[in-house]
Amino acid sequence: MKLQIQSVHFDADVKLLEFIQKKLDKLETFYDHIVDGEVFMRLEKGESNRDNKIVEVKLNVPGSKLFAKSQKESFEAATDDAVDSLRRQITKFKEKLAS
């Protein structure tokens, strides 16, 4: 899947980018007509450093857009959470197409 990954106000390392690509590529096993996607990673400024990593994912599928946002302690955990949400959205989207 073609992904555009952007890290806002920091430089993401290669391992993190590969992790995100690998996780989102797994969504194609549920629905193989995903056109492309965008991922935004941000650090939220605050008093505590807990749960300050935000991952937003937008997927373009024919006729619709799917979106998930997660805020966790690490970008990996936030990505896992967002991918789970997108997997559920894809399942619902496919059910709507079938009916």
C-alpha positions in Angstrom: 0.0 0.0 0.0 1.3 3.5 -0.8 1.6 5.4 2.4 2.6 9.0 3.0 4.0 9.2 6.5 4.7 12.6 8.2 6.2 13.2 11.5 5.3 16.7 12.8 8.1 18.6 14.7 10.4 15.6 15.0 12.3 13.1 12.8 11.0 9.6 13.0 13.6 6.8 12.7 13.5 4.2 10.0 12.5 1.4 12.4 9.3 3.3 13.3 8.4 4.1 9.7 8.9 0.4 8.8 6.8 -0.7 11.7 3.9 1.6 10.6 4.2 0.5 7.0 4.1 -3.2 8.0 1.1 -2.8 10.3 -0.9 -0.9 7.8 0.0 -3.3 5.0 -1.7 -6.1 7.0 -5.0 -4.2 6.6 -4.9 -5.3 2.9 -5.7 -8.8 4.0 -9.1 -7.6 5.1 -9.8 -5.4 2.1 -7.5 -5.4 -1.0 -9.0 -2.2 -2.6 -7.3 0.3 -0.3 -6.1 3.0 -2.6 -3.5 4.8 -0.4 -3.1 6.3 3.0 -1.7 9.1 5.1 -0.1 8.9 8.5 0.6 11.8 10.8 2.6 11.4 14.0 2.7 14.2 16.5 4.1 14.8 20.0 1.6 16.7 22.2 3.2 19.2 24.5 2.0 18.9 28.1 3.0 18.7 31.7 3.4 14.9 31.6 5.1 12.8 29.0 2.6 10.0 29.4 0.2 9.4 26.5 1.7 12.3 24.5 2.2 10.5 21.2 -0.5 10.9 18.6 -1.0 8.9 15.5 -3.6 9.8 12.9 -4.3 7.5 9.9 -6.4 8.3 6.9 -7.1 5.6 4.3 -8.7 6.1 0.9 -11.0 3.4 -0.3 -13.2 3.6 -3.4 -16.2 5.8 -2.5 -15.1 6.6 1.1 -12.4 7.6 3.5 -11.6 5.8 6.8 -9.9 7.7 9.7 -8.5 6.7 13.0 -6.7 8.6 15.7 -5.0 7.3 18.8 -3.0 8.8 21.6 -0.8 6.5 23.7 2.6 6.3 25.5 4.4 5.2 22.4 4.0 5.6 18.7 3.9 1.8 18.3 1.0 1.4 20.8 -0.9 4.3 19.1 -0.3 2.7 15.7 -1.6 -0.7 17.0 -4.7 1.0 18.4 -5.4 3.0 15.2 -4.9 -0.2 13.0 -7.4 -2.1 15.2 -9.9 0.7 14.8 -9.4 0.8 11.0 -9.7 -3.0 10.8 -13.2 -2.7 12.4 -14.1 0.1 10.1 -13.0 -1.9 7.1 -15.1 -4.8 8.2 -18.2 -2.6 8.6 -17.5 -1.0 5.2 -17.3 -4.4 3.5 -20.6 -5.4 5.2 -22.3 -2.3 3.8 -21.0 -3.0 0.3 -22.3 -6.6 0.5 -25.8 -5.5 1.4 
